[in-house]
Amino acid sequence: MAVIDIGGYSVKALKKNKAYDFVLPVNCVGGTFTLPFADAKKLSHTLERVKKEARISECDLVLPDQWARQLFVKIVNDEPQADVNKDYVIWRSKDQIREEVYAGAKIDAHITSIETGDDKKQHISAYLCLVKYEILNKITDIFAENGIIINSIELSSHAVYNYLSSAGMLVEDFALLNIGYEVCTVYFFKNYQPVYVRIIETAGRHFENELKPSAAKEINSAETPEAFDAGIKQKEKNTMDLMSVKLFPDKADVSILEAFESKKSPVMDNFLKEIHLTFEFFASKFPQIRISKAFLSGGLCKNGGLDFFLSNFLSLEAVYASDRDKIQYLPLYAMKERQLHG
């Protein structure tokens, strides 16, 4: 079965070990958990190509991280419950989630620990992931209208974690930075279990816009296939221009480091500030956990130098989750692995 990954930049597909990358029209997919959006006409324009070129009629689907809300909940039972499963956790978590959010979202749960405390009570910790029915139903309808059936859905960062796990790359305590086109998602893990997550709304698109701020004005806003294709070509050019720029120092060369420091880049400053604050907050919230390794994934990793730079910036070992030439396809390979062995 095929796999399709919807990102802010493109729709990626994998079928019979062949990967495809279909760049989306401008302003096609984006938003947040609160206000997710997908332009049906523009997405259909791309799915027509997916259907025709990749010949996909059925798939497992990967969704962007920004459409989800991640919560960490704790449940205390005076009397231990023998059958603690994800349905039980979702039900017991209801009083920790706003009613309108609970009722309007598809919720998945992952139990991270079940312990008996000094108080003799049962303490349950769990990680919840919520995605609004509104966007799930819309995506399902758009795919159905284009003749593609969705069999299962996963989040991008979750799929990357599964890839790392199946490849035997995980360490006990680590971070995962999934740096895409719209957002950068930072996960922290203790004993292989998620304990904290934060989404940073500075990523590839923001570097593109800074490099060429007039790009958005150059794009035809007409709602026609021709205008969509023109926007796609401009978007591809902007990305090529960005990839030709060395954003991050890739070695300990004094002249390179001085040139990096001398650049005045509000986007870079904000990107690094948010990453620094995220790691600082995590360290203050979980002082007993030492993160010594960070895995990097997402399209911005293709720019290069990010592993060297973040290793020095964060004083840890930062490594790419895979070879950079296929790093944007990791969620696809992870889902394919699950199909084969799940």
C-alpha positions, 0 to 999 in steps of 0.5 A: 500500500502507498503512503502520502505525507501532507506537509506545508511545502508539498505532498510527498508519496511513496509507492513500491519504494519510489518516492515522489514530491509534489510541491503544493500551490501557495497558501494551500496547507497550514494553520494550527490546531485551533485554526487548521486550513487546507484549500480544497481546490488547491489540494485537489490540483495536487492530488490529481497529479498524485493520482496520475503520476504515482497511481495511488488509489489507497494510502496511509496518511501522514499529517503535519504536526501543527494540526495537532495539540499534544497534552501530557496528563496525569491520572490518580486512582485511589483503587488500582485499575487492572485494565488501563488502556488508551480508551480508559485514559481518554475518558479519564482525561476529559476533566483536563481538557476544555469541553469544546476541544474534547468534543470536537477532536479525535484523541489518541493516547499513549500511556507512558507510565503506571506506578504505585506511589508512596500514597499507595495510589495508582498514578498514570501518566499519558501523552495525548494527541488531538486533531480536530474532526473538522480538518480530518473530515475535510481531508478525508472528503478531499481525498475521496473526491480525488479517488484516494481512500485513507486507511490510517493517519499518523503525525509527521513527528510520530512517524519519524520516531517510529523510523528511528525506533525501527532502525535501532537508533534511539537512545534512552533520553533524547530530543527530536527536532522536526524542522519543516516548512511551516513549523519546527516541532521539538520533542523530548523523551525520557526512557524512550517516552515523550515528556514534553513537546513544543511547536516553534512557528519559525521554519523553512518558509520564514527563511525563504520570505526573508531571503526574498520578501517580494516573492509573495507579491509576485505570485498570481492569486487567481484561482485557476490551474494555470495560476496554481502552477505558476505559484508552484514554479515560483515556490520551487525557485524560492526553495532552490535559492534558499538551498544555495545559501549556507544558512548554518556554519558547517565547520569550525572555521573562524572566517565562516563563524565570523561571517555568520555572527555578522549577519543581521537576520531576524528570522535566524535570531528568532529561530535560535532564540526559540530553540534555546528557550525551549531547551532552557525551559525543558532543563528547568522543568525536568532538571533530572533529565540530561539530554545528550543527543538530538535527532534532526529531521524535516526539509530544512535539514537539506540545507546542511550544517544544522547538525554541526551548528546545533551540536555546538549551540546546544552543547550536545550531539545533534545528528541527522535522522537519515541521509540528507538526500532522503530526510524529507521522506522519513515519515513515508519510509516509517509508515512503509515499515509499519505496513510491512511489520505491523 
